[in-house]
Amino acid sequence: MPIIFKRLVVLMRAHVDKASWQLLFMATLIHMLVTWGLLWLSNESALLPLSTFFYYYVVTTSTVGYGDFSATTDFGRLVVAIIQIPFGLALFGVLLGKAGQFVTYWVRRGMTGEKDFAHLQNHIVIFGWHDVRTKKMVDYILGDNKREDRKIVLAVTEAMEHPLLSYPEVAFARLTSFTDDEQLSRINIERADKIIIDGDDDNQTFTTALKLSRVVKPEAHISAHFLDDSKALLLREHCKNVECSASMSAEILVRAMQDPGSSRVQEELLSTLHGDTQFSLALPAEVSCLTFGDIFGYFKQHHDATLLGVAHDINALNMDLNPPLDYNITGGDILHYIAPQRVLASEVDWSSLCSKNSS
């Protein structure tokens, strides 16, 4: 009997990969019904109620055996010894093997970037991986303690495993191309809210930005980083919904030479991890009666924030830095300011500001 049992277990485990969940559950259900029927024929009345039988079946078949329920008749014990435990234990082994295989499969998919994220909405997507810079970007995103809680998807084309496993907020997707529609649908790019493109080179960044500018939702914002100013200028001309940034090393070096400490000011303004940071805030559509001076004093008094300027579009192509105090501001304009933390639109008493200005 032990030899037959071992061969049965080996045979069933060899078919774990081929056996579907439906087949395994059906086999388990049939085994439970056969066991219950044979126990009924054995007059094991104490084991027959549904709740009792299910508990008894799991405990006995898994060989835990608490002993609070057991067969009492000779025929019942024979059923348990020959039918219930040998066949049930084999089924349990296959089920556990299948479950372990399933968990391993999903963990592996997460590490290799094969998962599908088509269910995500209003998420952040970072295209491209750089050993130091990408991790810093993620740290800066998470350092904003008032940021909207949304998933970050890191999309790469390199053959690599998830480089940021210690960040539960970051999902990993390995794509064959940043411009293929089928690949982009895996990360639901059409419903993404914020996108950063930091490709291996300017050519990849340019083609990716050009592709994404036509498939994202109208209110989505795309940021693309270039080393070559000419490509940034060209993309600005053709894609108004892409904010292009280029290397500012020359400007920063000259400014640091002429005004020592300027580079540290830049670092402080851009980092959410320490010091005051530069943020932006879109004015609600109903605001139409304010001046720059009205908001300047309010922000400094109530939020310890200093206004830098006003932009009239999301990419700040049309911006007025340090405008006069009587500069008119309307709904939809975007305020750029420095503050210890982000100021949310819901935290500003717009009605009070408007009524004060009207009076």
HELIX and SHEET records of a PDB file:
HELIX    1   1 PRO A    2  ALA A   14  1                                  13    
HELIX    2   2 TRP A   21  LEU A   41  1                                  21    
HELIX    3   3 SER A   45  LEU A   47  5                                   3    
HELIX    4   4 LEU A   50  THR A   61  1                                  12    
HELIX    5   5 ASP A   74  VAL A   79  1                                   6    
HELIX    6   6 VAL A   80  GLN A   84  3                                   5    
HELIX    7   7 ILE A   85  THR A  112  1                                  28    
HELIX    8   8 ARG A  133  GLY A  143  1                                  11    
HELIX    9   9 ASP A  181  ARG A  186  1                                   6    
HELIX   10  10 ILE A  189  ARG A  191  5                                   3    
HELIX   11  11 ASP A  202  LEU A  212  1                                  11    
HELIX   12  12 ASP A  229  HIS A  238  1                                  10    
HELIX   13  13 SER A  249  GLN A  258  1                                  10    
HELIX   14  14 SER A  262  LEU A  270  1                                   9    
HELIX   15  15 PHE A  292  HIS A  303  1                                  12    
HELIX   16  16 ALA A  345  GLU A  347  5                                   3    
HELIX   17  17 TRP A  350  SER A  358  1                                   9    
SHEET    1   A 6 VAL A 170  ARG A 174  0                                        
SHEET    2   A 6 ILE A 152  VAL A 156  1                                        
SHEET    3   A 6 ILE A 124  PHE A 127  1                                        
SHEET    4   A 6 LYS A 194  ILE A 197  1                                        
SHEET    5   A 6 HIS A 221  PHE A 226  1                                        
SHEET    6   A 6 VAL A 242  ALA A 246  1                                        
SHEET    1   B 4 THR A 277  ALA A 282  0                                        
SHEET    2   B 4 ILE A 334  ALA A 339 -1                                        
SHEET    3   B 4 THR A 306  ALA A 311 -1                                        
SHEET    4   B 4 MET A 319  LEU A 321 -1                                        
SHEET    1   C 2 LEU A 290  THR A 291  0                                        
SHEET    2   C 2 ASN A 328  ILE A 329 -1                                        
END                                                                             
